[in-house]
Amino acid sequence: MSKPWNTPAWRSRREEILKTRNKCEWCGSEEHLAISHDKRDFNPKREKYLVAARYFQDYFNNGQHIEELSELKKQAQVGVKLHYYDSCPTCGYGSVYSRSDKYCKAKKVPKFKCSRCKTEFQESIKKLKRSSAYDLRRRFFDLFNNKHGETLTQLYVEHMERLNEDYLQFKDVTVLCRRCHYAYHKGLNLCPVCKTRYKKARFEMCWECFKVTERGKEVIKRREKRIRELNKIGEEDAKYEEWLDRFYSSSEEEQQKMFAKESEEERKRYAE
């Protein structure tokens, strides 16, 4: 299936739009213009998955084709080694202590104990591990897709044709220059203050414009204060490591003097 933006009809319609809308709607540039669709997640692989998921839900909806569903589940389990884990029958938590039979017989206690609710029990609930459940689901959907492959292919072709028709109609498009178009696909938009730099959608303006505002100056002051505090902590750690090196390389008498000097300096600091 050809991509809609490679068709002559799409290119002709694009040229018509650029004749009337001949400048970037963000920055006003008239060079290297491109048309950007609001629906930029035009991903054929994702659309194929959505078509298959919708067909699967409709096919087994309201209890339809129960026998086929059971048969596919049985086939999916053939040749797959399933792994289970013990869980608590009271709270359902999956972290339980397992005691040896010798210990249980000597202490007369149940075999399991839940690490969350502390319930003791003899028989645990076996739950399927996430990795085994994933393998089963993958095998099940592979079997379903192989059985209904022709129908899914036809539905996918019809779905993509409808999307291509909407795409060719150029609904909700924006004319952008190459620079703004690239920023748009990176999740950025033009700063409304300077109109030269870009910002993320959740911010009101770019960083260069923000840091000259009163709020931006406060943020910078807090950041600089935090950096000074971290530098001070680093200097203190370096002094302490140097003191430890001198301490361990000194004799026992010198170590006692160093302790006494350190204690005297601590008392002076507290007195101040």
HURA-V80685 format. One record per residue. N is the residue number from 1. RES is the residue in three letters. SS is DSSP state (helix for helix, strand for strand, loop for the rest). OMEGA is omega in whole degrees, 0 to 359 (* if undefined). Layout:
[[N,RES,SS,OMEGA] [N,RES,SS,OMEGA]]
This chain:
[[1,MET,loop,182] [2,SER,loop,179] [3,LYS,loop,186] [4,PRO,helix,182] [5,TRP,helix,176] [6,ASN,helix,183] [7,THR,loop,178] [8,PRO,helix,181] [9,ALA,helix,180] [10,TRP,helix,182] [11,ARG,helix,178] [12,SER,helix,179] [13,ARG,helix,179] [14,ARG,helix,180] [15,GLU,helix,179] [16,GLU,helix,181] [17,ILE,helix,183] [18,LEU,helix,176] [19,LYS,helix,181] [20,THR,helix,179] [21,ARG,loop,193] [22,ASN,loop,174] [23,LYS,loop,182] [24,CYS,loop,182] [25,GLU,loop,177] [26,TRP,loop,187] [27,CYS,loop,178] [28,GLY,loop,180] [29,SER,loop,180] [30,GLU,loop,182] [31,GLU,loop,175] [32,HIS,loop,182] [33,LEU,strand,178] [34,ALA,strand,179] [35,ILE,strand,182] [36,SER,strand,177] [37,HIS,strand,178] [38,ASP,loop,177] [39,LYS,loop,184] [40,ARG,loop,179] [41,ASP,loop,180] [42,PHE,loop,186] [43,ASN,loop,181] [44,PRO,helix,180] [45,LYS,helix,178] [46,ARG,helix,179] [47,GLU,helix,178] [48,LYS,helix,177] [49,TYR,helix,181] [50,LEU,helix,178] [51,VAL,helix,180] [52,ALA,helix,180] [53,ALA,helix,179] [54,ARG,helix,178] [55,TYR,helix,179] [56,PHE,helix,181] [57,GLN,helix,180] [58,ASP,helix,184] [59,TYR,helix,182] [60,PHE,loop,181] [61,ASN,helix,177] [62,ASN,helix,175] [63,GLY,helix,179] [64,GLN,loop,175] [65,HIS,loop,180] [66,ILE,helix,181] [67,GLU,helix,178] [68,GLU,helix,178] [69,LEU,helix,179] [70,SER,helix,180] [71,GLU,helix,178] [72,LEU,helix,178] [73,LYS,helix,178] [74,LYS,helix,180] [75,GLN,helix,181] [76,ALA,helix,182] [77,GLN,helix,182] [78,VAL,loop,177] [79,GLY,loop,180] [80,VAL,loop,177] [81,LYS,loop,184] [82,LEU,loop,180] [83,HIS,loop,182] [84,TYR,strand,174] [85,TYR,strand,181] [86,ASP,strand,178] [87,SER,strand,183] [88,CYS,loop,178] [89,PRO,loop,181] [90,THR,loop,183] [91,CYS,loop,179] [92,GLY,loop,182] [93,TYR,loop,186] [94,GLY,loop,179] [95,SER,loop,182] [96,VAL,strand,176] [97,TYR,strand,177] [98,SER,strand,181] [99,ARG,loop,179] [100,SER,loop,180] [101,ASP,helix,180] [102,LYS,helix,179] [103,TYR,helix,180] [104,CYS,helix,181] [105,LYS,helix,181] [106,ALA,helix,184] [107,LYS,helix,182] [108,LYS,loop,180] [109,VAL,loop,177] [110,PRO,loop,186] [111,LYS,loop,186] [112,PHE,strand,174] [113,LYS,strand,181] [114,CYS,strand,180] [115,SER,loop,180] [116,ARG,loop,185] [117,CYS,loop,177] [118,LYS,loop,177] [119,THR,loop,176] [120,GLU,strand,184] [121,PHE,strand,183] [122,GLN,loop,182] [123,GLU,loop,179] [124,SER,loop,175] [125,ILE,strand,180] [126,LYS,strand,178] [127,LYS,strand,182] [128,LEU,strand,179] [129,LYS,loop,184] [130,ARG,helix,180] [131,SER,helix,178] [132,SER,helix,178] [133,ALA,helix,179] [134,TYR,helix,179] [135,ASP,helix,180] [136,LEU,helix,180] [137,ARG,helix,181] [138,ARG,helix,178] [139,ARG,helix,181] [140,PHE,helix,182] [141,PHE,helix,175] [142,ASP,helix,178] [143,LEU,helix,180] [144,PHE,helix,180] [145,ASN,helix,178] [146,ASN,helix,182] [147,LYS,helix,183] [148,HIS,loop,185] [149,GLY,helix,182] [150,GLU,helix,179] [151,THR,helix,180] [152,LEU,helix,179] [153,THR,helix,179] [154,GLN,helix,178] [155,LEU,helix,180] [156,TYR,helix,179] [157,VAL,helix,179] [158,GLU,helix,180] [159,HIS,helix,181] [160,MET,helix,177] [161,GLU,helix,178] [162,ARG,helix,178] [163,LEU,helix,180] [164,ASN,helix,177] [165,GLU,helix,177] [166,ASP,helix,181] [167,TYR,helix,182] [168,LEU,helix,180] [169,GLN,loop,176] [170,PHE,loop,178] [171,LYS,loop,175] [172,ASP,loop,179] [173,VAL,strand,178] [174,THR,strand,178] [175,VAL,strand,182] [176,LEU,strand,172] [177,CYS,strand,183] [178,ARG,helix,182] [179,ARG,helix,180] [180,CYS,helix,178] [181,HIS,helix,177] [182,TYR,helix,179] [183,ALA,helix,179] [184,TYR,helix,181] [185,HIS,helix,174] [186,LYS,loop,179] [187,GLY,loop,181] [188,LEU,strand,171] [189,ASN,strand,187] [190,LEU,strand,177] [191,CYS,loop,182] [192,PRO,loop,183] [193,VAL,loop,182] [194,CYS,loop,180] [195,LYS,loop,175] [196,THR,loop,180] [197,ARG,loop,184] [198,TYR,strand,182] [199,LYS,strand,173] [200,LYS,strand,188] [201,ALA,loop,185] [202,ARG,loop,180] [203,PHE,loop,180] [204,GLU,loop,182] [205,MET,loop,179] [206,CYS,loop,184] [207,TRP,helix,181] [208,GLU,helix,177] [209,CYS,helix,183] [210,PHE,helix,187] [211,LYS,loop,176] [212,VAL,loop,176] [213,THR,loop,180] [214,GLU,helix,178] [215,ARG,helix,179] [216,GLY,helix,178] [217,LYS,helix,177] [218,GLU,helix,178] [219,VAL,helix,180] [220,ILE,helix,178] [221,LYS,helix,179] [222,ARG,helix,180] [223,ARG,helix,179] [224,GLU,helix,178] [225,LYS,helix,179] [226,ARG,helix,178] [227,ILE,helix,178] [228,ARG,helix,178] [229,GLU,helix,179] [230,LEU,helix,178] [231,ASN,helix,179] [232,LYS,helix,178] [233,ILE,helix,179] [234,GLY,helix,178] [235,GLU,helix,179] [236,GLU,helix,178] [237,ASP,helix,180] [238,ALA,helix,178] [239,LYS,helix,180] [240,TYR,helix,178] [241,GLU,helix,177] [242,GLU,helix,179] [243,TRP,helix,178] [244,LEU,helix,179] [245,ASP,helix,179] [246,ARG,helix,182] [247,PHE,helix,183] [248,TYR,helix,178] [249,SER,loop,181] [250,SER,loop,177] [251,SER,loop,182] [252,GLU,helix,179] [253,GLU,helix,179] [254,GLU,helix,177] [255,GLN,helix,178] [256,GLN,helix,177] [257,LYS,helix,179] [258,MET,helix,177] [259,PHE,helix,181] [260,ALA,helix,179] [261,LYS,helix,179] [262,GLU,helix,179] [263,SER,helix,179] [264,GLU,helix,178] [265,GLU,helix,177] [266,GLU,helix,180] [267,ARG,helix,179] [268,LYS,helix,180] [269,ARG,helix,179] [270,TYR,helix,180] [271,ALA,helix,179] [272,GLU,loop,*]]
